[in-house]
Amino acid sequence: MTLAYRDTREFIPVDADKGLDRRTGKMVQADTDAPAGYTKLPKCKFCANYQEEATNIGICGASTMSPKFMAYGDMTAVTCEMYAD
């Protein structure tokens, strides 16, 4: 699977459109493809529990709340205990 820079751990965001590549130190566009071997950043859209209802908006199927809470696909899940790859 090809990942966009914004979906890797090696991307340091500067603004909504660009950021720094941790490995090279160069400025890169967030939506361009990252080189092979870059690490996938845990995000809701990659989680097995994420149920997308509209473009990039869904709910967390693992939530124990009623109703289940809303989640954005691009929301980082690095500290989420319910994240499932």
RODORO-461413 format. One record per atom (N, C-alpha, C): residue number from 1; residue in three letters; chain; atom name; x negated, y, z negated. Coordinates in steps of 0.05 Angstrom, whole numbers, plus 32768, in hexadecimal, padded with zeros to 4 digits. Each point is the difference from the previous one (the first is absolute). Example, Ala and Ser with C-alpha at 12.3 -4.5 7.8 and 13.67 -1.06 7.14 Angstrom:
# residues 2
REC  num  residu  chaine  atome    xx    yy    zz
REC    1     ALA       A      N  7EF8  7F8E  7F64
REC    1     ALA       A     CA  8012  8018  8000
REC    1     ALA       A      C  7FEE  8018  8000
REC    2     SER       A      N  8007  8015  800E
REC    2     SER       A     CA  7FF0  8018  7FFF
REC    2     SER       A      C  800F  8016  7FF2
This chain:
# residues 85
REC  num  residu  chaine  atome    xx    yy    zz
REC    1     MET       A      N  7FEF  7FE9  8000
REC    1     MET       A     CA  8011  8017  8000
REC    1     MET       A      C  7FEE  8019  8000
REC    2     THR       A      N  8006  8012  8011
REC    2     THR       A     CA  7FF2  8019  8002
REC    2     THR       A      C  800D  8014  7FEC
REC    3     LEU       A      N  7FEF  800D  7FF0
REC    3     LEU       A     CA  800A  8013  7FEC
REC    3     LEU       A      C  7FF9  801C  8009
REC    4     ALA       A      N  8011  8013  7FFA
REC    4     ALA       A     CA  7FFA  801C  8003
REC    4     ALA       A      C  7FEE  8008  7FE8
REC    5     TYR       A      N  7FF0  8014  8004
REC    5     TYR       A     CA  7FEE  8009  7FEB
REC    5     TYR       A      C  8010  8005  7FE6
REC    6     ARG       A      N  8018  800C  8002
REC    6     ARG       A     CA  8010  8007  7FE8
REC    6     ARG       A      C  8008  7FE8  7FF0
REC    7     ASP       A      N  7FFE  7FE8  800C
REC    7     ASP       A     CA  8008  7FE8  7FF3
REC    7     ASP       A      C  7FE8  7FF0  7FF5
REC    8     THR       A      N  7FE9  800D  7FFE
REC    8     THR       A     CA  7FE8  7FF2  7FF6
REC    8     THR       A      C  7FF5  800D  7FE7
REC    9     ARG       A      N  7FF2  7FF0  7FF1
REC    9     ARG       A     CA  7FF3  800B  7FE7
REC    9     ARG       A      C  7FE8  8012  8007
REC   10     GLU       A      N  7FF6  7FFE  8019
REC   10     GLU       A     CA  7FE9  8010  8008
REC   10     GLU       A      C  8007  801C  8009
REC   11     PHE       A      N  801A  8007  7FFF
REC   11     PHE       A     CA  8009  801B  8009
REC   11     PHE       A      C  8004  8012  7FE8
REC   12     ILE       A      N  7FF5  8018  8002
REC   12     ILE       A     CA  8003  8014  7FEB
REC   12     ILE       A      C  8011  8017  800D
REC   13     PRO       A      N  8019  8003  7FF9
REC   13     PRO       A     CA  8010  8014  800D
REC   13     PRO       A      C  7FF7  801D  7FF9
REC   14     VAL       A      N  8000  8011  8014
REC   14     VAL       A     CA  7FFA  801C  7FFC
REC   14     VAL       A      C  801A  8010  8003
REC   15     ASP       A      N  8010  7FF9  8013
REC   15     ASP       A     CA  801B  800B  8003
REC   15     ASP       A      C  8011  7FEB  800D
REC   16     ALA       A      N  8017  8007  800A
REC   16     ALA       A     CA  8013  7FED  800B
REC   16     ALA       A      C  7FF7  7FF3  801A
REC   17     ASP       A      N  7FED  800D  800E
REC   17     ASP       A     CA  7FF8  7FF7  801A
REC   17     ASP       A      C  7FE4  7FF4  8002
REC   18     LYS       A      N  7FEE  8007  7FED
REC   18     LYS       A     CA  7FE5  7FF7  8002
REC   18     LYS       A      C  7FF4  7FFA  7FE5
REC   19     GLY       A      N  7FE8  7FF3  8001
REC   19     GLY       A     CA  7FF2  7FFA  7FE7
REC   19     GLY       A      C  7FE4  7FF7  8006
REC   20     LEU       A      N  7FF2  7FF7  7FEB
REC   20     LEU       A     CA  7FE5  7FF7  8003
REC   20     LEU       A      C  7FFE  7FE1  7FFF
REC   21     ASP       A      N  7FEF  7FF6  8011
REC   21     ASP       A     CA  7FFA  7FE3  8000
REC   21     ASP       A      C  7FEB  7FFC  7FEA
REC   22     ARG       A      N  8006  7FF0  7FEC
REC   22     ARG       A     CA  7FED  7FFC  7FE9
REC   22     ARG       A      C  7FE5  7FF4  800A
REC   23     ARG       A      N  8001  7FEF  8013
REC   23     ARG       A     CA  7FE8  7FF2  800A
REC   23     ARG       A      C  7FEE  8012  8010
REC   24     THR       A      N  800B  8011  8011
REC   24     THR       A     CA  7FF0  8010  8012
REC   24     THR       A      C  7FFE  801D  7FF7
REC   25     GLY       A      N  8013  8009  7FF0
REC   25     GLY       A     CA  8000  801C  7FF7
REC   25     GLY       A      C  800A  8013  8015
REC   26     LYS       A      N  800A  7FF5  8017
REC   26     LYS       A     CA  800B  8011  8016
REC   26     LYS       A      C  801D  8005  7FFC
REC   27     MET       A      N  8009  8017  800B
REC   27     MET       A     CA  801C  8008  8000
REC   27     MET       A      C  800E  7FEE  8015
REC   28     VAL       A      N  8017  7FF5  7FF9
REC   28     VAL       A     CA  8010  7FEF  8012
REC   28     VAL       A      C  801D  8007  7FFF
REC   29     GLN       A      N  800F  7FFA  8015
REC   29     GLN       A     CA  801D  8004  8001
REC   29     GLN       A      C  800D  7FE9  7FF1
REC   30     ALA       A      N  8013  8006  7FEF
REC   30     ALA       A     CA  800D  7FEC  7FEF
REC   30     ALA       A      C  800E  7FEA  8010
REC   31     ASP       A      N  800B  8006  8017
REC   31     ASP       A     CA  800F  7FEC  800F
REC   31     ASP       A      C  7FF0  7FF0  8014
REC   32     THR       A      N  7FE6  8006  8003
REC   32     THR       A     CA  7FF0  7FF0  8013
REC   32     THR       A      C  7FF9  7FE5  7FF3
REC   33     ASP       A      N  7FFA  7FED  8011
REC   33     ASP       A     CA  7FF9  7FE5  7FF7
REC   33     ASP       A      C  7FE6  8000  7FF1
REC   34     ALA       A      N  8000  7FF3  7FE9
REC   34     ALA       A     CA  7FE7  7FFD  7FF1
REC   34     ALA       A      C  7FF0  7FE9  800B
REC   35     PRO       A      N  7FE5  8001  7FFD
REC   35     PRO       A     CA  7FF0  7FEA  800A
REC   35     PRO       A      C  8007  7FE5  7FF2
REC   36     ALA       A      N  7FFA  7FEB  800E
REC   36     ALA       A     CA  8005  7FE5  7FF5
REC   36     ALA       A      C  7FF0  7FFD  7FE6
REC   37     GLY       A      N  800B  7FF2  7FED
REC   37     GLY       A     CA  7FF3  7FFB  7FE6
REC   37     GLY       A      C  8006  8014  7FEA
REC   38     TYR       A      N  8010  8014  8006
REC   38     TYR       A     CA  8008  8013  7FEC
REC   38     TYR       A      C  8015  7FF3  7FEF
REC   39     THR       A      N  8001  8007  7FE6
REC   39     THR       A     CA  8012  7FF4  7FED
REC   39     THR       A      C  801C  800C  8000
REC   40     LYS       A      N  8014  7FEF  8001
REC   40     LYS       A     CA  801C  8009  8000
REC   40     LYS       A      C  8007  800B  7FE4
REC   41     LEU       A      N  800B  8019  8000
REC   41     LEU       A     CA  8008  800D  7FE7
REC   41     LEU       A      C  801C  7FF5  7FF9
REC   42     PRO       A      N  8004  7FF6  7FE8
REC   42     PRO       A     CA  801B  7FF7  7FF8
REC   42     PRO       A      C  8014  8017  8002
REC   43     LYS       A      N  8014  7FFC  8010
REC   43     LYS       A     CA  8016  8014  8003
REC   43     LYS       A      C  801A  7FF1  8000
REC   44     CYS       A      N  8015  800E  7FFA
REC   44     CYS       A     CA  801B  7FF3  7FFF
REC   44     CYS       A      C  8006  7FF2  801A
REC   45     LYS       A      N  7FF9  800C  8017
REC   45     LYS       A     CA  8007  7FF4  801A
REC   45     LYS       A      C  7FF3  7FE6  8005
REC   46     PHE       A      N  7FEA  7FFA  7FF2
REC   46     PHE       A     CA  7FF2  7FE6  8003
REC   46     PHE       A      C  8009  7FEB  7FEB
REC   47     CYS       A      N  8011  8008  7FED
REC   47     CYS       A     CA  8009  7FEF  7FEA
REC   47     CYS       A      C  8016  7FED  800A
REC   48     ALA       A      N  7FFF  7FE8  7FF6
REC   48     ALA       A     CA  8015  7FEC  8007
REC   48     ALA       A      C  801B  8008  7FF3
REC   49     ASN       A      N  8000  8010  7FEB
REC   49     ASN       A     CA  8018  8008  7FF3
REC   49     ASN       A      C  800E  8019  800C
REC   50     TYR       A      N  7FF3  800D  8013
REC   50     TYR       A     CA  800A  8018  800C
REC   50     TYR       A      C  8016  7FF9  8014
REC   51     GLN       A      N  8017  800D  7FFE
REC   51     GLN       A     CA  8016  7FFC  8012
REC   51     GLN       A      C  8006  801A  800E
REC   52     GLU       A      N  7FF7  8003  8019
REC   52     GLU       A     CA  8004  8019  800E
REC   52     GLU       A      C  801D  8003  8009
REC   53     GLU       A      N  800B  8018  7FFA
REC   53     GLU       A     CA  801C  8006  8008
REC   53     GLU       A      C  8001  8014  8016
REC   54     ALA       A      N  7FED  8011  8002
REC   54     ALA       A     CA  7FFD  8014  8016
REC   54     ALA       A      C  7FE3  8003  8005
REC   55     THR       A      N  7FF9  800E  8014
REC   55     THR       A     CA  7FE3  8003  8007
REC   55     THR       A      C  7FF1  800A  7FE8
REC   56     ASN       A      N  7FEE  7FEF  7FF6
REC   56     ASN       A     CA  7FED  8006  7FEA
REC   56     ASN       A      C  800E  8007  7FE6
REC   57     ILE       A      N  8019  7FF8  7FFD
REC   57     ILE       A     CA  800F  8004  7FE6
REC   57     ILE       A      C  800E  7FE6  7FFA
REC   58     GLY       A      N  7FFE  7FF6  7FE8
REC   58     GLY       A     CA  800D  7FE8  7FF8
REC   58     GLY       A      C  8003  7FFD  7FE2
REC   59     ILE       A      N  8003  7FE8  7FF7
REC   59     ILE       A     CA  8003  7FFB  7FE3
REC   59     ILE       A      C  7FEB  7FEB  7FF8
REC   60     CYS       A      N  7FFA  8000  7FE7
REC   60     CYS       A     CA  7FEE  7FEB  7FF4
REC   60     CYS       A      C  8012  7FE9  7FF7
REC   61     GLY       A      N  7FFD  7FEA  800E
REC   61     GLY       A     CA  8010  7FE8  7FF9
REC   61     GLY       A      C  7FF8  7FF4  7FE6
REC   62     ALA       A      N  7FE8  8006  7FF5
REC   62     ALA       A     CA  7FF7  7FF5  7FE7
REC   62     ALA       A      C  8009  8010  7FE8
REC   63     SER       A      N  800C  8017  8005
REC   63     SER       A     CA  8009  8011  7FEA
REC   63     SER       A      C  8015  7FF2  7FEF
REC   64     THR       A      N  7FFD  8004  7FE6
REC   64     THR       A     CA  8014  7FF4  7FEE
REC   64     THR       A      C  8015  8015  7FF8
REC   65     MET       A      N  7FFE  8018  800B
REC   65     MET       A     CA  8014  8015  7FFA
REC   65     MET       A      C  8019  7FFB  8011
REC   66     SER       A      N  8016  800B  7FF7
REC   66     SER       A     CA  8018  7FFF  800F
REC   66     SER       A      C  800C  801C  8003
REC   67     PRO       A      N  8002  800A  8018
REC   67     PRO       A     CA  7FF7  7FF5  8019
REC   67     PRO       A      C  7FE2  8000  8003
REC   68     LYS       A      N  7FF6  7FF0  8013
REC   68     LYS       A     CA  7FE3  7FFE  8004
REC   68     LYS       A      C  7FF6  801B  800A
REC   69     PHE       A      N  7FE7  8007  7FF9
REC   69     PHE       A     CA  7FF6  801A  8007
REC   69     PHE       A      C  7FF7  8003  801D
REC   70     MET       A      N  8002  8018  800A
REC   70     MET       A     CA  7FF7  8006  801B
REC   70     MET       A      C  7FE2  8001  8002
REC   71     ALA       A      N  7FF5  7FF8  8017
REC   71     ALA       A     CA  7FE4  8000  8004
REC   71     ALA       A      C  7FFA  800A  801C
REC   72     TYR       A      N  7FEB  800F  8003
REC   72     TYR       A     CA  7FF7  8009  801A
REC   72     TYR       A      C  7FEB  7FEC  8009
REC   73     GLY       A      N  8000  7FF9  801A
REC   73     GLY       A     CA  7FED  7FED  800A
REC   73     GLY       A      C  7FE3  8007  7FFC
REC   74     ASP       A      N  7FFA  801A  8002
REC   74     ASP       A     CA  7FE4  8009  7FFD
REC   74     ASP       A      C  7FF8  8005  7FE3
REC   75     MET       A      N  8011  7FFA  7FED
REC   75     MET       A     CA  7FFA  8004  7FE4
REC   75     MET       A      C  7FEA  7FEB  7FF8
REC   76     THR       A      N  7FEB  800A  7FF3
REC   76     THR       A     CA  7FEB  7FED  7FF8
REC   76     THR       A      C  8009  7FEF  7FE9
REC   77     ALA       A      N  7FF7  7FE7  8000
REC   77     ALA       A     CA  8009  7FED  7FEC
REC   77     ALA       A      C  7FE7  7FF4  7FF1
REC   78     VAL       A      N  7FEB  800F  7FFE
REC   78     VAL       A     CA  7FE7  7FF6  7FF4
REC   78     VAL       A      C  8005  7FF7  7FE3
REC   79     THR       A      N  8011  800E  7FF1
REC   79     THR       A     CA  8004  7FF9  7FE4
REC   79     THR       A      C  801B  7FF2  7FFC
REC   80     CYS       A      N  800E  7FFA  8015
REC   80     CYS       A     CA  801A  7FF3  7FFD
REC   80     CYS       A      C  7FFD  7FE3  7FF8
REC   81     GLU       A      N  800C  7FF8  7FE9
REC   81     GLU       A     CA  7FFE  7FE5  7FF7
REC   81     GLU       A      C  8012  7FED  8010
REC   82     MET       A      N  8013  800B  800F
REC   82     MET       A     CA  8012  7FEF  8010
REC   82     MET       A      C  7FF7  7FFC  801D
REC   83     TYR       A      N  7FE9  800C  8007
REC   83     TYR       A     CA  7FF7  7FFF  801C
REC   83     TYR       A      C  7FF9  7FE3  8007
REC   84     ALA       A      N  800A  7FF7  8016
REC   84     ALA       A     CA  7FFB  7FE4  800A
REC   84     ALA       A      C  7FF7  8002  801D
REC   85     ASP       A      N  7FE9  7FF6  8006
REC   85     ASP       A     CA  7FF5  8001  801B
REC   85     ASP       A      C  800E  7FED  8013
